[in-house]
Amino acid sequence: MMFKRPQYAFLAGRLREPRRFIQVLQGPRQTGKTTLARQLMDGAGFRSHYATGDEPGLRDRDWLVQQWERGRALASGESPALLVLDEIQKVPAWSETVKRLWDEDSRAELSLHVLLLGSSSILVARGLSESLAGRYEIVPITHWTFAEMRECFGFDAEQYIYYGGYPGAAPLIGDGDRWSRYIIDALIEPTISRDILHMTRVDKPGLLRRLFDLGCAYSGQVLSYQKMLGQLQDAGNTTTLAHYLDLLESAGLLAGLKKYAGGKARRRASSPKFLVLNTALMSAAGGMTYDDAQKQRDTWGRLVESAVGATLFNGLRVRGAEVCYWAGRNREVDFVVARGNEVTAIEVKSGRKKGSLPGMAEFSKKFRVRRRLLVGVDGIPIEEFLAADPMSWLG
């Protein structure tokens, strides 16, 4: 039986209900959105039509209307149908057109279920908020977890830490060079060139690319915007860098964690901590083989910390929790998870850090901490932490 992600059961249940909302699958490239949609088409039990805005050639409103009409034809009479529109954010003025067509079908009581797929959270969210308020449900599709990669491909924790959670790349791990080229050519380059640069105004595309490379090289480390500008050797400014970092995060590549300070305004003004959202990006960009990475204590430690951080970030940001870091007077807490008034502090100890945890003790003096967790050596085993639902560590 083909592996099905947890979102499948949720969406299949929605298709069994009377049509109420547009279902929006939102997530990075190569995380299984299209596969999930086709699984739903196969299992829905009624006719369906799939079309994508990512194919070569111009996609405009007329194209969108034509695809919608094909879905309407399948839903004629009392038989429901499913219309799947992939990479919807690449169709100009898509949200206004979808709103008009959806409202027409609602008045006509046509049972056409609609599934929209998008790989740019900023562009998809913009269209939803502008035109489709009250008409949609977002179903987040995140990077694959360790538990999913283990069940589907037999990954162990070390393989997941290095190779990350891209299902399409999993069969290639036996050939390191081929795997790296796949990650760079089929994932990184299309995401930057087609999902960011082609769809959003970026005045300094070279700077954005170098920022991504810098983030991969420094994942797990705090770097001020001024130091970034020095490293990047560009005449940009901190506002530009912060904006580009937001674009990279929206595409599921790289985040800049904010410093926890008990207030959101102060967090926004902090130096960011780089975090790749899938460790495959860091491994492929770094050029170090799987065996060599395990031998390099510092490199492996940063991969472990990044894997823990990505697991927290991907699993919690859509569930009302914010993942930050904390630092003060040469002391640091790797990750701080704030959910409402509850705070969980997490330190990752992979073997590259020695001694006690002065950052945790200092942080606990300044803020009310509900849980203090040590992951790795002398704490929760890395494999156990990565395999669990991150919400379970906040309770």
C-alpha positions in Angstrom: 0.0 0.0 0.0 1.3 3.5 -0.9 2.4 5.5 2.1 -0.1 8.2 3.0 0.7 11.2 5.2 -1.6 12.1 8.1 -3.3 14.9 6.1 -4.8 12.3 3.8 -7.3 11.1 6.4 -8.3 14.7 7.2 -8.9 15.7 3.6 -10.6 12.4 2.7 -13.1 13.1 5.5 -13.7 16.6 4.1 -14.6 15.1 0.7 -17.2 12.9 2.3 -18.9 16.0 3.7 -21.1 18.4 1.8 -19.0 21.0 0.1 -18.3 23.9 2.6 -14.8 25.2 2.1 -12.0 25.3 -0.5 -9.2 23.1 0.8 -5.8 24.8 0.5 -2.7 22.6 0.7 0.3 24.9 1.4 3.9 23.9 1.8 7.4 23.8 0.3 8.3 22.1 -3.0 8.8 18.3 -3.0 7.0 17.6 0.3 4.2 15.5 -1.4 1.4 18.0 -2.1 0.8 16.7 -5.6 1.1 13.1 -4.6 -1.3 13.6 -1.8 -3.8 15.3 -4.2 -3.5 12.4 -6.6 -4.1 9.9 -3.8 -7.3 11.8 -2.9 -8.4 11.7 -6.6 -7.8 8.0 -6.7 -9.6 7.3 -3.4 -12.5 9.9 -3.6 -14.9 7.5 -5.4 -16.0 10.2 -7.8 -14.7 12.0 -10.9 -11.9 14.5 -10.7 -9.7 16.8 -12.8 -6.1 18.0 -12.1 -4.4 21.0 -13.6 -1.2 22.9 -12.7 -0.1 26.4 -13.1 3.5 25.2 -13.0 3.5 23.8 -16.6 5.3 25.7 -19.4 3.3 28.4 -21.1 1.2 31.4 -19.9 -1.4 30.7 -17.3 -4.0 33.4 -16.9 -7.6 33.9 -15.7 -9.0 32.4 -18.9 -7.0 29.2 -18.3 -8.3 29.1 -14.8 -11.9 29.4 -15.9 -11.4 26.7 -18.5 -10.1 24.3 -15.9 -13.0 25.2 -13.5 -15.5 24.5 -16.3 -14.0 21.1 -16.8 -14.6 20.4 -13.1 -18.1 21.7 -13.4 -18.9 19.3 -16.2 -17.8 16.4 -14.1 -20.1 17.6 -11.3 -23.2 17.8 -13.4 -26.3 16.4 -11.9 -26.2 15.1 -8.4 -22.7 13.5 -8.7 -19.9 15.3 -6.8 -16.6 15.9 -8.4 -13.1 17.1 -7.3 -11.1 19.9 -9.0 -7.4 20.1 -8.1 -5.5 23.2 -9.1 -1.7 22.9 -8.4 0.7 25.9 -8.0 -2.3 28.2 -7.9 -0.2 31.2 -6.9 1.4 31.3 -10.3 -1.9 32.3 -12.0 -2.3 36.1 -12.1 -5.3 37.4 -10.1 -6.2 33.8 -9.2 -8.0 34.6 -5.9 -10.5 37.0 -7.4 -11.3 34.4 -10.1 -11.6 31.6 -7.7 -13.9 33.7 -5.5 -16.3 34.5 -8.4 -16.4 30.9 -9.6 -16.8 29.4 -6.1 -19.7 31.8 -5.3 -21.4 31.0 -8.6 -21.3 27.3 -7.7 -22.5 27.9 -4.2 -25.6 29.7 -5.5 -26.2 26.9 -8.0 -25.6 24.3 -5.3 -23.1 22.5 -7.5 -21.2 19.8 -5.6 -17.7 20.6 -6.9 -15.0 20.1 -4.2 -12.0 22.3 -4.8 -8.4 21.6 -3.7 -5.8 24.3 -4.2 -2.1 23.6 -3.9 0.6 26.3 -3.4 4.3 26.3 -2.6 4.7 30.0 -1.6 3.0 30.7 1.7 3.4 34.5 1.3 1.7 34.6 -2.2 -1.0 32.0 -1.3 -1.8 33.8 2.0 -2.0 37.1 0.2 -4.6 35.8 -2.2 -6.6 34.1 0.5 -6.8 37.2 2.7 -7.6 39.5 -0.2 -10.5 37.7 -1.7 -11.4 34.3 -0.1 -12.1 35.2 3.5 -14.5 32.7 5.1 -14.3 30.3 2.1 -11.2 28.2 2.7 -9.4 25.9 5.1 -5.6 25.8 5.1 -4.0 22.3 5.4 -0.2 22.8 6.1 2.1 20.3 4.3 5.4 20.5 6.1 8.8 18.8 5.4 8.7 15.1 6.2 9.4 14.1 9.8 11.8 11.5 10.9 9.0 9.2 11.8 7.6 9.4 8.2 11.0 8.9 6.6 11.7 6.0 8.8 8.3 4.3 8.1 8.4 5.0 4.3 12.1 4.6 3.5 13.7 2.9 6.5 15.8 5.9 7.6 17.6 5.8 10.9 18.2 8.9 12.9 21.7 9.5 11.6 20.5 9.3 8.0 17.7 11.7 8.7 20.0 14.2 10.4 22.2 14.3 7.2 19.8 13.5 4.4 16.8 15.3 5.8 13.1 14.8 4.9 12.7 15.0 1.1 10.9 11.8 -0.1 12.0 12.3 -3.7 15.6 12.3 -2.8 15.5 9.2 -0.5 16.1 6.6 -3.2 19.3 8.4 -4.2 21.2 8.3 -0.9 23.4 5.4 -2.0 25.0 7.8 -4.5 26.1 10.9 -2.6 27.0 13.0 -5.7 23.7 12.2 -7.4 21.8 12.9 -4.2 23.5 16.3 -3.8 22.8 17.3 -7.4 19.2 16.4 -7.0 18.8 18.6 -3.9 20.6 21.5 -5.6 19.1 21.2 -9.1 15.6 19.9 -8.4 14.9 21.6 -5.1 17.0 24.6 -4.2 17.4 26.2 -7.7 13.7 25.8 -8.7 12.5 27.1 -5.4 14.7 30.2 -5.6 14.4 31.0 -9.3 10.7 30.0 -9.9 9.0 30.3 -6.5 10.7 33.4 -5.2 12.5 35.4 -7.9 9.9 34.8 -10.7 6.9 35.5 -8.4 8.1 38.3 -6.1 10.0 41.5 -6.6 13.6 41.0 -5.6 15.9 43.9 -6.5 19.1 42.0 -5.5 18.7 38.4 -6.6 22.4 37.7 -6.2 22.2 38.9 -2.6 19.2 36.6 -1.8 21.1 33.6 -3.2 24.2 34.5 -1.2 22.1 34.9 1.9 20.7 31.4 1.4 24.2 30.0 1.1 25.3 31.9 4.2 22.3 30.6 6.1 23.2 27.0 5.2 26.8 27.5 6.2 25.8 29.1 9.6 22.7 27.1 10.4 22.4 26.8 14.2 24.3 30.0 14.7 23.4 33.6 15.6 24.6 36.3 13.1 23.8 40.0 13.3 22.5 41.7 10.1 25.6 43.9 10.2 27.9 40.9 10.2 25.8 39.4 7.4 26.4 42.5 5.3 30.1 42.2 5.9 30.1 38.5 4.9 28.0 39.1 1.9 30.0 42.1 0.7 26.9 43.9 -0.7 25.6 47.4 -0.5 22.2 46.2 0.8 20.7 47.1 4.1 19.4 45.2 7.1 15.8 45.8 6.0 16.5 44.1 2.7 18.1 41.2 4.4 15.2 40.7 6.8 12.8 40.8 3.9 14.8 38.2 1.9 15.0 36.0 4.9 11.2 36.1 5.2 11.0 35.1 1.5 13.3 32.1 2.0 11.2 31.1 5.0 8.0 31.3 3.1 9.5 28.9 0.5 10.4 26.4 3.2 14.2 26.8 2.9 15.7 28.9 5.7 14.4 30.7 8.8 15.9 33.4 11.0 14.8 32.6 14.6 14.2 35.6 16.8 15.7 36.1 20.2 13.2 35.4 23.0 12.8 38.5 25.1 9.3 38.1 26.6 7.9 40.6 24.1 7.3 40.3 20.4 8.5 43.9 19.6 11.9 43.2 21.1 12.1 39.8 19.4 11.7 41.4 15.9 14.7 43.7 16.6 17.1 40.9 17.5 19.9 39.3 15.5 18.5 36.1 13.9 19.7 32.6 14.4 19.9 30.8 11.1 18.0 27.5 10.7 17.7 25.4 7.6 14.2 24.0 7.5 15.4 20.7 6.1 18.9 19.5 6.8 19.3 18.1 3.3 19.8 21.8 2.2 22.7 22.2 4.6 24.3 18.9 3.7 24.0 19.4 -0.1 25.2 23.0 0.0 28.1 22.1 2.4 29.6 19.5 0.0 30.7 17.1 2.8 29.9 13.4 2.4 27.7 11.5 4.9 30.7 9.6 6.3 32.9 12.7 6.6 30.2 14.8 8.2 29.9 12.2 11.0 33.6 12.3 11.6 33.7 16.1 11.9 32.5 16.9 15.4 31.5 20.5 14.9 29.8 19.8 11.5 27.8 16.9 12.9 26.8 18.9 16.0 25.4 21.7 13.8 23.5 19.2 11.7 22.0 17.6 14.9 21.0 21.0 16.3 19.5 22.0 12.9 17.6 18.7 12.7 16.1 19.4 16.2 15.3 23.0 15.3 13.7 22.1 12.0 11.6 19.5 13.7 10.4 22.0 16.2 9.8 24.8 13.7 8.0 22.7 11.0 5.9 20.9 13.6 4.9 23.8 15.8 4.6 27.0 13.8 1.2 26.0 12.4 0.0 25.1 15.9 0.2 28.4 17.7 3.7 28.1 19.0 6.7 30.3 18.2 10.3 28.9 18.1 13.0 31.3 19.2 16.4 31.2 20.8 17.9 33.1 23.7 21.4 34.6 24.3 22.9 36.9 26.9 26.4 37.5 28.2 28.0 34.7 26.2 25.3 32.3 27.3 22.7 30.7 25.0 19.7 28.5 25.0 19.4 26.7 21.7 15.6 26.8 21.3 12.8 28.5 23.3 9.3 27.5 22.4 6.6 30.0 23.4 3.0 29.0 23.3 0.7 31.5 24.9 2.2 32.2 28.4 4.0 28.8 28.5 7.7 28.6 27.8 9.8 25.5 27.1 13.6 25.8 26.9 15.5 23.2 24.9 19.3 22.6 24.9 20.8 20.3 22.3 23.9 18.4 23.4 25.4 16.4 20.5 28.9 16.0 22.0 30.5 19.2 20.6 29.5 21.2 23.6 31.2 20.6 27.0 30.4 21.2 30.6 27.2 22.4 32.3 24.4 24.4 30.7 24.8 27.9 32.1 22.5 29.4 29.5 19.6 27.3 30.7 20.2 28.3 34.3 20.5 32.0 33.5 17.4 31.9 31.2 15.3 30.3 33.9 16.2 33.1 36.3 14.9 35.7 33.9 11.8 34.0 32.7 9.1 31.7 34.0 9.9 28.3 32.3 7.5 25.5 32.3 9.8 22.8 31.0 13.6 22.6 30.6 14.7 19.9 28.2 18.1 18.5 27.3 18.2 16.6 24.0 21.2 14.4 23.2 24.0 13.3 25.5 22.8 12.8 29.1 19.2 13.8 28.0 16.4 12.7 25.7 17.9 10.5 23.0 18.1 12.3 19.7 16.2 9.5 17.9 13.4 9.6 20.5 13.1 13.4 20.3 13.0 13.4 16.5 10.4 10.6 16.3 7.9 12.2 18.7 5.3 14.8 17.9 7.0 18.0 19.1 3.8 19.1 20.8 4.3 16.2 23.3 7.4 18.0 24.7 5.4 21.1 25.6 2.8 19.5 27.8 
